[in-house]
Amino acid sequence: MTEVLDLANRLISAESVTPATGAVFDAMEAMLTPLGFAVHRFTRGDGEAGSDEAPVENLFAIRKGPEGSKHFAFAGHLDVVPPGDGWESAPFEPEIRGDLLYGRGAVDMKGAIAAMVAGVADVPADAGTISFIITGDEEGPALHGTRALIDYMNEAGIQPDLCLVGEPTSVNRLGDMMKIGRRGSVNIWLEVEGTQGHVAYPHLADNPLPKLTAILSELDAWTLDAGTDWFQPSNLEITHIAAINPAHNVIPAKAEARISIRFNDLHSGNSLSERVSAIAKKHGGRARPIISGEPFLTEPGAFSQMIASAIEAETGIKPEASTTGGTSDARFLRSVCPVIEFGLCNATMHKRDEAVAVEDLGTLARIYNRIALAALKS
């Protein structure tokens, strides 16, 4: 099997703070081409660096099997969050200390992508079709990443049967959790206009703050649901309140707030946005929602059992099927085919001195190999 540690080192060494382009995709292409993959790279976005429209590179690679064979896809991202200060070693110079490999992206998720490549190296070309759906924009706005890859696949008539996303889902040890779904996410900006005036003459002004607090009080008292068999209860959180008013004796002209809702499959982004908008309007305000993703669930069945069996064969433990946590690009890939997430332990992701156990990289590569072989035979 291809040396997974070497692959991880090569990816980590290619600095790729989101949105990623260039060298890290060169490294990925160089890994896949010798394995018989046809690699297609393209860039979306034409805005300034630092903007939501900044250029993003994407990669789709495919090794076709016999006509009519199954198609299994691996998906993930090569972009990473900024490393920050205070690392014991340089974040983009991978270093092994003890049993751990340190570097930004070791866990989230260059280590997993290295394991994917190593895992498919021993899958015979005639076993079926394998593809890689790899973006440079998962940690950022996610506007020109996986969604653009899905557009490319649709235009090319490419349709995987199953997809595994290599997000770091494990908690205490490799293999203890896989994600069979994710909650949806909507962020809503609330605004209330008033009329500025002197606090001693309130009849000549219109204070927007009592209206905003009425909106927030009603929203805070709202119980969205009690959860489902596979999802925890939806939750609404107030994340920002502001009224630009440097003077103590002035009634402000405008008040603003922001809420974030993580919701299960009893709701949609539109239904929640409409409810919040109605509450805001009732109290004299307005709402501006941005839906980041809808909830999805891959019902437990043959696919989840396939993954669980591979994990248990290599680790001896049965993974918990979970829908906890934040969003991922699986929220887009769910429209393509059934999708499940499984990857490394997530304890150090996005943290200073991010690290992965070297042994886990090899184990994950073997698990991915088993999953790919099983999926192509299913």
N, C-alpha and C positions, 0 to 999 in steps of 0.2 A: 504494500500500500504506500502511496506517495507520502513522504514525510510531512506530517501535518504541522509539526513545529516550525519547519522551514517555511512553509506556506504562510503561517500566521506571522512570522517575523517579517516576511516580505511585504505583507499587507500593512502591518503596523508601521513599518519604516516609511511608508508613503503617506506623508502628512495629508489629511483630507478633512479638515474642519468644514462643516456644512456651509454652503453647498459644495460637494466634492466634484472635482474634474481632474483630468490628466493622469498623473503618475500612478495613482492607486488603481485606475482602470487599465493602465498599461500592464501593471503587475497581474491583475486578474486575467486579462486576455492572454498573457504569456503562460499562465497556469492551465488555461482551458484548451488552447489551440492544440498542444501536443496530445491531448486526450481525445481529439477528433471532433471538437465542438466548432461549429460555425458561429462566429462572434459578430454581433452587430452593435455598434456604439453610435449614440446620437445625443445631441444637446438640445435642451429646450430652455426658453427664457432669454430675453435680450435686454434686461434692465441693468441698472447700475449695481456694482458690488455692494452687498449689504441690504439690498431691497428684496422684496418678495419675488421680483421678476429677475433676480440674478441668474446667470446661466447655470444649468444643472446638467451633469452628464449621466446617462443611463446606459445600461448594457443588457442585451438579451442574447443569450447563447443557447444553441440547441444542437444536440446530437440525435439524429433521427434513427429510429429503429425500423424494423420491417414494417411494410404497409399493413395498417390495421392494428398495430401493437398499441399497448397502453402508453400514455404520456404522463410522466411524473415531473413536477416542477419544484425546484428549490427557489425560495425568494429571500431577499434580505437587502441590507444597505451597507455601503462602504463609507458613508459620511459619518463623522463623529462630532461630539460636542467639543467646544473649546476646552483645552486641558486645564487652564487656570495655573496659578502659581503654587510653589511649595512641594513639587514632586521630589522624591529622593533620587530619581534618575530621570533623564530626559524623556518626556512622554512619547516622542516619536523615534526613540532609539530603544527597541525592545531589549529587555535585560532579564535574565533568570537569576533570581535570588532564592535560595532554598528550593522549594518545590513549585514555585510560582513564576509565571511569565508576566512581567510588568510592561505596560504600555497603553496609551489611549486607544481604545477599541478592542483590547484583548478580550473583553467580555461582550461588549455591545458595539458591533457584532462581528468584528473581523476574525475572531477566533472561531466562531461558528461557521463563517463562510469558508475558512480554511478547512474545517472538518467536512463541509459539504464536498469540496473539491477532492479531498483525500478519500472520502467515502465513495464517490462515483468512479474513482480511478479503477477500482476492481469490479465494477459492474460491466459485464460483457456488452459490447455494442449491439449485439443482436437480441438483448433482453427486452428492449423497448426504447421509447424516446424519453430523453431526459433534457430538461432545460433549466437555465438559471435566469431569474428575473431580479436584476440587481440595480438599485438606484443610488444616486448621490444626494438625495433630498428626503430623508426620513426624519432626521433630527431638526429640520427647518420647517418652512411653511408647507411642504409636501404638495405644492401646486404643480410642479413640473417633473415629478419623479415617477412613482409607481402608476399614477393615473395616465401619464404619457406612455409608459410601457404597455399598459392595458390597451390603449388606443392603437399602439403599434401591432400588438398581437391580433386585435380584432381586424385591422386592415389587412393583415397577412393571413388571416384565416387560421390562426394557431389557437388551439383549445386544449389546455391540459385537463387531465381527468381528476387529478388531485394535486394539492399544493401544500408544502410545508414551509413555514416561515421560521427562520432560526433565531428569533428573539430570545434573550436570556430569561427563560421562564422558571428555571429551577431555583429553589429557595435555600434550603439547608444543605442539600447535596445533589449532585447531578442526577436527574431522573425523577425527582420527587414531585414535579408538577409539569403539566402541559396545559396549554390554553385552548379550549374548544370554542371560545367565543370571547367577545369583548363588549363592554358597554359603549353606548354612543356618547357623544360630547357636543354640547352647544354652549357658546359664550354669548352673553347678551349685554349690550351697552344700554343703560337707561339714562334718559335726559329729561329734566323738567325745566322749562323756561319760566322766569319770573320777571319782576320789574325792580330794578335797583332803587334803593332809597335810604333815607336816614332812619335809624332804628327808633328815634323819638317821634317819627311821623309815619307809622306803619300804614295808615289809611292812604298814603300817597305811593305806596309800594306794593309789591306782591311777592311774598317770600316763598321761594320754591322748595325750601328745605322741609317744611311740614308735609308737603305733597310727596316728596321723595321718601321720607320716612314712612309715610302711609303705604306706599308701594312696597317698600322693603319689608315692612311688618307683615303685610299680607302674604308676600312670597315666603318669608321665613316660617310662617305658620302652616304653609302648604305641605301636607304629606302626600308625596307623589304616588307611592304604592308600598306594599309590604314585601316586595320581592317575589321571585318565582322559584321553580324547582332548581334552576341553574344560575339565576342571577340574584345578587344581593339587592336590597331596596335602592331605588334611584335616590340621588341626593342633590340638593340645591345649596350652593354656598355663595354668600356675598363676599366678593373678593376685592372690592374697591369702592370707596365713597369719597367724593371731592366736591368742594365749592370754592372756587378761586376768589378769595376775599381777604386781602391782607389787613383790612381795617376792622377794628372791633365794633364800630358804630355804624356799619353799613349793612343793609339787607342785600344779599348777593342777587345777581341777575340770573344765575343758572346753577343748578345742582346736578351732579352726575354720579352714577354708580355702575358697577359691573357685577354680574353674577355668572357663575359657571354651573352647569347641570350635567352630571354624569347619569345616564339613564339606561334602563334595561329594555328588553324587547316588548314591553307593554306600551311603549311610547315611540314616537318618531320625533325627529328634530323639528319638523314643521308643526306638529301638534303642540309641542311644548312652547315653541316660539309664539304661536297664536294665542295660547293661554296667557303667557307673560305680557304680550302686547295688549291684550284686553284689560288686564289688571292695571297696567301702566296708563292706558287711556282713561280708565275710570277715575283715576286720581290726577289727571291733567298732565301726564307725561307721555313719552314715546319710547319705544324699544327698537333696538337695531341688533338682530341676531346674526351670528355667524356659526353655521353648523360644521363642526370638524369631522364628524363621522356618525353613521348610524350603527346601532347595535347589530351584532350578528351572532348566530349560534350554529355550530356544526354538531348536530345531534349525535350523541354517543352511538357508535355502531361499528361497522367494519373498519373504517379508517382509524378511529381512535383506538380500537383494539389492536390494529396492526402496529401502531406506534407504541402502545403499552407493552406489547409482546417483545418488541425489539429492545425497549428500555430494560425490561425485566431480565431478558437473556444476557445483557451485558453488565447490569448493576445489581440484579437480585431484588430490586424493589419495584412496587407497582405505583405508577405516577397517579397523583390526584388530578382529575379533570376539573379545571377551574375557569372562571370567567372574570376573575379579579384583575385589578390593575388599570393602567391607562390605555390609551389607544395605540394602535400600530398600523402598519400598512396593510395588515390583513383586512382592515375595514374596506379597502378598495378591492382586494383580491377575492373577497367573498362573492363578488359579482361574476367571477370567471369560473370558479369551481369550488368544491368543498375545500376548506382551508383550516389547518390546525397549526399552532405555534409550539415549538419545543426547542430549547437550547440550554446554554450554560447557566451557572449559578449567578444570580443578579446582585449579590451583596455589594460589589464595588462598581457597578455601572454608574457612569457620570461622576464618579468620585475621583479625588486625587489619589494617585498610585493605584489606578485600576489594574487588576491582576486576575489571571486565570490559573488554575492548577494545571500543570503540564500534563499530568496523567488524565485529566478530564478531556483534554483535546483529543487524545488518542481514543478514549472511550466513546466520545461523541462521534468521531469519524466512523467507528464500527457500528454505532447505533444507526447513523444515517445510511450506511451501506445496507444494513438489514432492512430499513424502511424502504429504501429505493427498490431493492430486489423484490420485496413483498408487494409493493404497490404495482410494479410492472407485471407481476404474475396474477394479480387480483382480477 
